Amino acid sequence: MSSAPITISEIIQTLTEYTPCDVSDALQKVHSLKDGGNFPNLTRYSESFPSKTTVGPAYTVLFAPLDDPRPKVPQHYIDVVPENSVVVIALTKDLQVNYAPYTTVNNALYGGLMSTRAQYLGAKGSIIFGRIRDLEEHRGLKYPVYAYGTATAAANGSVVKCIGINVPLEINVGTTGVYEQINPNDLIIADENGVVRIPTKSVNLQKIIEYIPKRVDADQNTARDIAEGVAVATAQKKYRAGL
């Protein structure tokens, strides 16, 4: 008799026990995603508690220049954050660049009041493809926030406006203008190593969850052998064979 398929809540709970590196290994092996789902250049500015790993479905928010013809979203995006989600904020493509600091907006897209509200509503963390401010507030809340950098002046209403909630986000991830998409409800996994997205509509989550603990166990055994003098290639071949 086959076991029942794992639920999305069980998947999320399981992923909190691992790292984005573990998830990237699985995405590379199981689904041949060369980048392992990684979104580069983000830094964690405040830690989560009690779990070190931030995991949840993406609640996406899109900001555009004030002169963008699309109307501003009437409600404040932070007041409708779904419980257990990860807030993911990005800028339109015209405000992104493929070199540091990866955006032409020098103001902060996100601050302490936003984390206070997001945490109250049950969000698991916030990923900002831009600048943030109020670091001590995020850290005091023990609410995880990831961003490209920091700034002091606010951006919302002064240089940008929110034009979309739960819309696809296109993120510049390459030196040649390569864009990767984050869709609403894609799973986000993040810690001090970086941020990974699992595209839930195109991958087999069951296989991902089944592969991760096997790979972690293999790598732990590999590390032990290497520490005892075994060559890296020999140890990897011994424990990763068949995975």
C-alpha contacts under 8 A as a table, 3 or more apart, distances in Angstrom:
res1	aa1	res2	aa2	distance
5	P	206	Q	7.36
6	I	10	E	6.23
6	I	11	I	6.73
6	I	206	Q	6.66
7	T	10	E	5.14
7	T	11	I	6.23
8	I	11	I	4.92
8	I	12	I	6.19
9	S	12	I	5.13
9	S	13	Q	6.20
10	E	13	Q	5.08
10	E	14	T	6.08
11	I	14	T	5.11
11	I	15	L	6.15
11	I	205	L	7.73
11	I	209	I	6.99
12	I	15	L	5.15
12	I	16	T	6.52
12	I	55	V	6.26
12	I	56	G	6.45
13	Q	16	T	5.46
13	Q	17	E	7.39
14	T	17	E	5.68
14	T	18	Y	7.51
14	T	209	I	7.70
15	L	18	Y	5.34
15	L	19	T	7.49
15	L	53	T	7.99
15	L	55	V	6.90
15	L	189	I	7.64
15	L	209	I	7.86
16	T	19	T	7.46
16	T	51	S	6.68
16	T	52	K	7.70
16	T	53	T	5.32
16	T	54	T	6.78
16	T	55	V	6.17
17	E	51	S	7.92
17	E	53	T	7.33
18	Y	22	D	6.28
18	Y	23	V	7.63
18	Y	53	T	7.16
19	T	22	D	5.22
19	T	23	V	6.58
19	T	53	T	6.36
19	T	189	I	7.46
19	T	190	A	7.22
19	T	191	D	6.81
19	T	193	N	7.95
20	P	23	V	4.96
20	P	24	S	6.07
20	P	53	T	7.94
20	P	189	I	5.64
20	P	190	A	5.68
20	P	191	D	6.75
20	P	193	N	6.99
20	P	194	G	6.74
20	P	195	V	6.49
20	P	196	V	5.80
21	C	24	S	5.06
21	C	25	D	6.23
21	C	193	N	7.26
22	D	25	D	5.19
22	D	26	A	6.46
22	D	212	I	6.25
22	D	215	R	7.77
22	D	216	V	7.01
23	V	26	A	5.10
23	V	27	L	6.22
23	V	36	G	7.44
23	V	189	I	7.94
23	V	196	V	7.51
23	V	208	I	7.67
23	V	212	I	6.81
24	S	27	L	5.04
24	S	28	Q	6.06
24	S	35	D	7.57
24	S	36	G	4.03
24	S	37	G	6.08
24	S	38	N	7.01
24	S	196	V	7.06
25	D	28	Q	5.24
25	D	29	K	6.19
25	D	36	G	6.45
25	D	212	I	7.76
25	D	215	R	7.94
26	A	29	K	5.15
26	A	30	V	5.64
26	A	31	H	7.63
26	A	36	G	7.61
26	A	208	I	5.81
26	A	211	Y	6.27
26	A	212	I	5.94
26	A	215	R	7.89
27	L	30	V	5.43
27	L	31	H	5.21
27	L	32	S	6.34
27	L	33	L	5.63
27	L	36	G	5.18
27	L	37	G	6.90
27	L	198	I	7.95
27	L	208	I	7.02
28	Q	31	H	5.78
28	Q	32	S	4.46
28	Q	33	L	4.62
28	Q	34	K	5.66
28	Q	35	D	7.21
28	Q	36	G	5.09
29	K	32	S	5.47
29	K	33	L	7.64
30	V	207	K	7.25
30	V	208	I	6.82
30	V	211	Y	7.79
31	H	203	V	6.91
33	L	36	G	5.18
33	L	37	G	6.77
34	K	37	G	7.95
35	D	38	N	5.76
36	G	196	V	7.44
37	G	196	V	5.04
37	G	197	R	5.07
37	G	198	I	6.26
38	N	194	G	7.40
38	N	195	V	5.84
38	N	196	V	4.38
38	N	197	R	6.49
39	F	42	L	7.41
39	F	173	V	6.60
39	F	194	G	7.42
39	F	195	V	5.64
39	F	196	V	5.99
39	F	197	R	7.49
40	P	173	V	6.64
40	P	194	G	6.98
40	P	195	V	7.19
41	N	148	Y	6.32
41	N	194	G	7.89
42	L	129	F	7.49
42	L	146	Y	6.03
42	L	147	A	5.09
42	L	148	Y	4.93
42	L	149	G	7.98
42	L	194	G	6.37
42	L	195	V	7.15
43	T	146	Y	5.31
43	T	147	A	5.48
43	T	148	Y	6.20
43	T	149	G	7.50
43	T	192	E	7.13
43	T	194	G	6.86
44	R	47	E	7.13
44	R	144	P	7.12
44	R	145	V	5.90
44	R	146	Y	4.32
44	R	147	A	6.70
44	R	191	D	6.95
44	R	192	E	5.66
44	R	194	G	7.54
45	Y	135	L	6.96
45	Y	139	R	7.70
45	Y	144	P	7.20
45	Y	145	V	5.74
45	Y	146	Y	5.84
45	Y	147	A	7.36
46	S	135	L	7.37
46	S	138	H	6.06
46	S	139	R	4.90
46	S	142	K	6.67
46	S	143	Y	6.43
46	S	144	P	4.88
46	S	145	V	5.55
46	S	146	Y	7.55
47	E	52	K	6.90
47	E	139	R	6.76
47	E	142	K	5.84
47	E	143	Y	6.31
47	E	144	P	4.84
47	E	145	V	7.47
48	S	51	S	6.09
48	S	52	K	5.58
48	S	53	T	7.20
48	S	54	T	7.00
48	S	125	G	7.75
48	S	142	K	5.29
48	S	143	Y	5.17
48	S	144	P	4.71
49	F	52	K	6.43
49	F	142	K	5.91
49	F	143	Y	7.25
51	S	54	T	7.21
52	K	191	D	6.40
53	T	189	I	6.81
53	T	190	A	5.72
53	T	191	D	5.04
54	T	86	V	7.97
54	T	124	K	6.30
54	T	125	G	6.38
54	T	144	P	7.31
54	T	188	I	7.51
54	T	189	I	5.54
54	T	190	A	5.02
54	T	191	D	6.25
55	V	85	S	7.97
55	V	86	V	7.12
55	V	124	K	6.80
55	V	187	L	7.04
55	V	188	I	5.50
55	V	189	I	4.63
55	V	190	A	6.68
56	G	84	N	6.04
56	G	85	S	4.86
56	G	86	V	5.27
56	G	124	K	6.62
56	G	187	L	5.56
56	G	188	I	5.53
56	G	189	I	7.04
57	P	84	N	7.48
57	P	85	S	4.96
57	P	86	V	5.84
57	P	184	P	7.28
57	P	185	N	4.35
57	P	186	D	5.40
57	P	187	L	4.45
57	P	188	I	6.02
58	A	85	S	5.89
58	A	86	V	5.01
58	A	87	V	6.08
58	A	88	V	6.15
58	A	182	I	7.85
58	A	183	N	7.20
58	A	184	P	5.23
58	A	185	N	4.60
58	A	186	D	5.40
58	A	187	L	6.02
58	A	188	I	6.20
59	Y	81	V	7.03
59	Y	82	P	7.32
59	Y	85	S	6.06
59	Y	86	V	5.83
59	Y	87	V	4.91
59	Y	88	V	5.86
59	Y	165	I	7.59
59	Y	166	N	5.85
59	Y	184	P	5.63
59	Y	185	N	6.51
60	T	87	V	6.15
60	T	88	V	4.80
60	T	89	I	5.98
60	T	90	A	7.93
60	T	165	I	5.75
60	T	166	N	4.69
60	T	167	V	6.09
60	T	168	P	7.18
60	T	169	L	7.13
60	T	182	I	7.94
60	T	183	N	7.31
60	T	184	P	5.76
61	V	77	Y	7.18
61	V	87	V	7.49
61	V	88	V	6.09
61	V	89	I	4.71
61	V	90	A	6.41
61	V	162	C	7.17
61	V	163	I	7.97
61	V	164	G	5.75
61	V	165	I	4.71
61	V	166	N	6.27
61	V	167	V	7.00
61	V	169	L	7.84
62	L	89	I	5.97
62	L	90	A	5.23
62	L	91	L	5.70
62	L	92	T	6.83
62	L	162	C	5.81
62	L	163	I	5.90
62	L	164	G	4.95
62	L	165	I	6.49
62	L	167	V	7.34
62	L	169	L	6.88
63	F	89	I	7.53
63	F	90	A	6.24
63	F	91	L	4.79
63	F	92	T	6.27
63	F	160	V	6.10
63	F	161	K	5.35
63	F	162	C	4.40
63	F	163	I	5.77
63	F	164	G	7.15
64	A	68	D	6.26
64	A	91	L	5.90
64	A	92	T	5.39
64	A	95	L	7.73
64	A	160	V	5.34
64	A	161	K	5.55
64	A	162	C	6.44
64	A	163	I	6.50
65	P	68	D	5.38
65	P	95	L	7.90
65	P	159	V	6.12
65	P	160	V	4.42
65	P	161	K	6.30
66	L	157	G	7.57
66	L	158	S	7.76
66	L	159	V	5.89
66	L	160	V	4.93
66	L	161	K	5.71
68	D	71	P	7.82
70	R	163	I	6.49
71	P	163	I	6.11
72	K	161	K	6.08
72	K	162	C	5.53
72	K	163	I	4.77
72	K	164	G	7.85
73	V	76	H	7.32
73	V	77	Y	7.91
73	V	162	C	5.81
73	V	163	I	5.16
73	V	164	G	6.32
73	V	165	I	7.72
75	Q	79	D	7.59
76	H	79	D	5.67
76	H	80	V	7.43
77	Y	80	V	5.82
77	Y	81	V	6.88
77	Y	162	C	7.79
77	Y	165	I	6.79
78	I	81	V	5.53
78	I	114	M	6.42
78	I	117	R	6.73
78	I	118	A	6.34
79	D	117	R	7.17
79	D	118	A	7.75
81	V	85	S	7.27
81	V	87	V	7.39
81	V	118	A	6.53
81	V	121	L	6.61
81	V	123	A	6.94
82	P	85	S	5.68
82	P	121	L	7.07
82	P	122	G	7.33
82	P	123	A	6.81
83	E	121	L	5.83
83	E	122	G	4.49
83	E	123	A	5.29
84	N	122	G	5.48
84	N	123	A	4.75
84	N	124	K	5.51
85	S	122	G	7.58
85	S	123	A	4.95
85	S	124	K	5.81
85	S	125	G	7.54
86	V	123	A	5.84
86	V	124	K	5.39
86	V	125	G	5.05
86	V	126	S	5.55
86	V	127	I	7.27
86	V	188	I	6.90
87	V	123	A	7.18
87	V	124	K	7.98
87	V	125	G	6.29
87	V	126	S	4.48
87	V	127	I	6.04
88	V	126	S	5.87
88	V	127	I	4.72
88	V	128	I	6.01
88	V	129	F	7.81
89	I	126	S	7.77
89	I	127	I	6.25
89	I	128	I	4.90
89	I	129	F	6.06
89	I	130	G	8.00
90	A	128	I	6.34
90	A	129	F	4.96
90	A	130	G	6.91
90	A	169	L	6.59
90	A	170	E	7.92
90	A	171	I	7.44
91	L	94	D	7.97
91	L	95	L	6.06
91	L	96	Q	6.87
91	L	129	F	7.12
91	L	130	G	7.55
92	T	95	L	5.67
92	T	96	Q	7.01
92	T	169	L	7.99
92	T	170	E	7.53
93	K	96	Q	5.25
93	K	170	E	6.94
93	K	171	I	7.38
93	K	172	N	7.56
95	L	103	T	5.70
95	L	104	T	5.41
95	L	105	V	6.77
96	Q	102	Y	5.73
96	Q	103	T	4.37
96	Q	104	T	6.20
96	Q	171	I	7.93
96	Q	172	N	6.74
97	V	100	A	7.68
97	V	101	P	7.81
97	V	102	Y	4.71
97	V	103	T	5.34
97	V	104	T	6.95
97	V	172	N	7.04
98	N	102	Y	5.52
98	N	172	N	6.25
98	N	173	V	6.94
98	N	174	G	6.15
98	N	175	T	5.32
98	N	176	T	7.40
98	N	177	G	6.39
99	Y	102	Y	5.13
99	Y	175	T	7.13
100	A	103	T	7.57
101	P	104	T	7.78
101	P	148	Y	6.59
101	P	149	G	7.21
102	Y	130	G	7.47
102	Y	148	Y	7.29
103	T	106	N	7.55
103	T	130	G	6.31
105	V	108	A	7.86
105	V	130	G	7.48
105	V	131	R	7.93
105	V	155	A	7.87
105	V	159	V	7.88
106	N	131	R	7.15
106	N	151	A	6.72
107	N	131	R	6.57
107	N	132	I	7.90
107	N	151	A	5.63
107	N	152	T	6.81
107	N	153	A	5.20
107	N	154	A	5.44
107	N	155	A	4.87
107	N	159	V	7.86
108	A	111	G	7.22
108	A	130	G	7.13
108	A	131	R	4.55
108	A	132	I	4.49
108	A	133	R	5.93
108	A	150	T	6.66
108	A	151	A	5.22
108	A	152	T	6.54
108	A	153	A	5.96
108	A	154	A	4.88
108	A	155	A	5.30
109	L	128	I	7.52
109	L	130	G	6.49
109	L	131	R	5.80
109	L	132	I	5.75
109	L	154	A	6.37
109	L	155	A	5.28
109	L	156	N	6.24
110	Y	114	M	6.53
110	Y	128	I	7.41
110	Y	131	R	7.11
110	Y	132	I	4.86
110	Y	133	R	6.47
110	Y	154	A	7.44
111	G	114	M	5.58
111	G	115	S	6.80
111	G	132	I	5.79
111	G	133	R	4.96
111	G	134	D	5.51
111	G	135	L	7.93
111	G	154	A	7.90
112	G	115	S	5.18
112	G	116	T	6.23
112	G	133	R	7.08
112	G	134	D	5.23
112	G	135	L	7.30
112	G	137	E	5.25
112	G	138	H	5.79
113	L	116	T	5.01
113	L	117	R	6.31
114	M	117	R	5.27
114	M	118	A	6.00
115	S	118	A	4.95
115	S	119	Q	5.86
115	S	126	S	7.73
115	S	138	H	6.40
115	S	141	L	7.93
115	S	143	Y	6.95
116	T	119	Q	5.37
116	T	120	Y	6.26
116	T	138	H	7.88
116	T	141	L	7.31
117	R	120	Y	5.08
117	R	121	L	6.31
118	A	121	L	5.22
118	A	122	G	6.39
118	A	123	A	5.32
118	A	125	G	7.90
119	Q	122	G	5.04
119	Q	123	A	5.26
119	Q	124	K	7.12
119	Q	125	G	7.77
119	Q	143	Y	6.97
120	Y	123	A	7.56
123	A	126	S	7.95
124	K	143	Y	7.49
124	K	144	P	7.47
125	G	143	Y	6.15
125	G	144	P	4.90
125	G	145	V	5.88
126	S	144	P	6.47
126	S	145	V	4.87
126	S	146	Y	6.33
127	I	145	V	5.96
127	I	146	Y	4.80
127	I	147	A	6.13
128	I	131	R	6.92
128	I	132	I	7.42
128	I	145	V	7.50
128	I	146	Y	5.88
128	I	147	A	4.63
128	I	148	Y	7.15
129	F	147	A	5.69
129	F	148	Y	6.02
129	F	171	I	7.97
130	G	147	A	5.83
130	G	148	Y	5.18
130	G	149	G	6.65
131	R	147	A	5.94
131	R	148	Y	5.67
131	R	149	G	4.68
131	R	150	T	4.71
131	R	151	A	6.00
132	I	135	L	7.84
132	I	147	A	6.60
132	I	149	G	6.44
132	I	150	T	4.76
132	I	151	A	5.95
132	I	152	T	7.91
133	R	150	T	5.58
133	R	151	A	5.53
133	R	152	T	5.75
133	R	153	A	7.87
134	D	137	E	5.47
134	D	138	H	6.76
134	D	152	T	7.94
135	L	138	H	5.32
135	L	139	R	6.22
136	E	139	R	5.05
136	E	140	G	5.86
137	E	140	G	5.04
137	E	141	L	6.27
138	H	141	L	5.25
138	H	142	K	6.32
138	H	143	Y	5.63
138	H	144	P	7.09
138	H	145	V	7.08
139	R	142	K	4.95
139	R	143	Y	6.41
139	R	144	P	7.67
140	G	143	Y	7.75
147	A	150	T	7.75
151	A	154	A	7.93
154	A	158	S	7.19
155	A	158	S	5.28
155	A	159	V	5.26
155	A	160	V	5.84
156	N	159	V	6.33
156	N	160	V	5.14
156	N	161	K	5.52
156	N	162	C	7.53
157	G	160	V	5.73
157	G	161	K	5.69
162	C	165	I	7.94
164	G	167	V	5.99
166	N	183	N	7.65
166	N	184	P	5.27
167	V	183	N	6.64
167	V	184	P	6.29
168	P	181	Q	6.50
168	P	182	I	5.74
168	P	183	N	4.53
168	P	184	P	6.47
169	L	181	Q	5.47
169	L	182	I	5.14
169	L	183	N	6.43
170	E	179	Y	5.82
170	E	180	E	5.64
170	E	181	Q	4.58
170	E	182	I	6.60
171	I	179	Y	5.10
171	I	180	E	5.30
171	I	181	Q	6.21
171	I	182	I	7.75
172	N	177	G	6.03
172	N	178	V	5.66
172	N	179	Y	4.43
172	N	180	E	6.63
173	V	177	G	7.16
173	V	178	V	5.66
173	V	179	Y	5.66
173	V	180	E	6.66
174	G	177	G	5.42
174	G	178	V	4.78
174	G	179	Y	7.13
175	T	178	V	7.12
182	I	186	D	6.63
182	I	197	R	7.27
182	I	199	P	7.50
183	N	186	D	5.58
183	N	199	P	7.52
185	N	200	T	7.43
186	D	197	R	6.55
186	D	198	I	5.81
186	D	199	P	5.08
186	D	200	T	5.22
186	D	201	K	7.80
187	L	197	R	5.69
187	L	198	I	5.03
187	L	199	P	6.75
187	L	200	T	6.61
188	I	195	V	7.13
188	I	196	V	5.86
188	I	197	R	4.75
188	I	198	I	6.48
189	I	195	V	5.91
189	I	196	V	5.20
189	I	197	R	6.39
189	I	198	I	7.98
190	A	193	N	7.34
190	A	194	G	5.58
190	A	195	V	4.31
190	A	196	V	6.14
191	D	194	G	5.58
191	D	195	V	6.74
198	I	203	V	7.49
199	P	202	S	5.78
199	P	203	V	6.34
200	T	203	V	5.73
200	T	204	N	7.70
200	T	205	L	7.22
204	N	207	K	5.49
204	N	208	I	6.45
205	L	208	I	4.96
205	L	209	I	6.17
206	Q	209	I	5.29
206	Q	210	E	6.21
207	K	210	E	5.03
207	K	211	Y	6.05
208	I	211	Y	5.23
208	I	212	I	6.27
209	I	212	I	5.57
209	I	213	P	7.46
210	E	213	P	6.65
210	E	214	K	7.29
211	Y	214	K	5.41
211	Y	215	R	6.24
211	Y	243	L	7.71
212	I	215	R	5.21
212	I	216	V	6.11
213	P	216	V	5.01
213	P	217	D	6.04
214	K	217	D	5.22
214	K	218	A	6.17
214	K	243	L	7.46
215	R	218	A	5.00
215	R	219	D	6.11
215	R	240	R	7.28
215	R	243	L	7.21
216	V	219	D	5.15
216	V	220	Q	6.16
217	D	220	Q	5.15
217	D	221	N	6.32
218	A	221	N	5.24
218	A	222	T	6.10
218	A	239	Y	5.11
218	A	240	R	5.99
219	D	222	T	4.79
219	D	223	A	6.00
219	D	236	Q	7.64
219	D	239	Y	7.38
219	D	240	R	7.76
220	Q	223	A	5.11
220	Q	224	R	6.30
221	N	224	R	5.11
221	N	225	D	6.34
221	N	239	Y	7.07
222	T	225	D	5.25
222	T	226	I	6.18
222	T	232	V	7.73
222	T	235	A	5.17
222	T	236	Q	5.89
222	T	239	Y	6.48
223	A	226	I	5.10
223	A	227	A	6.15
224	R	227	A	5.18
224	R	228	E	6.44
225	D	228	E	5.04
225	D	229	G	6.52
225	D	230	V	5.41
225	D	235	A	6.37
226	I	229	G	5.13
226	I	230	V	4.66
226	I	231	A	6.14
226	I	232	V	6.10
226	I	235	A	6.79
227	A	230	V	7.25
230	V	234	T	6.85
230	V	235	A	6.37
231	A	234	T	5.32
231	A	235	A	6.24
232	V	235	A	5.25
232	V	236	Q	6.05
233	A	236	Q	5.24
233	A	237	K	6.06
234	T	237	K	5.27
234	T	238	K	6.19
235	A	238	K	5.12
235	A	239	Y	6.38
236	Q	239	Y	5.47
236	Q	240	R	5.56
236	Q	241	A	7.74
237	K	240	R	5.51
237	K	241	A	5.54
238	K	241	A	6.03
240	R	243	L	5.57
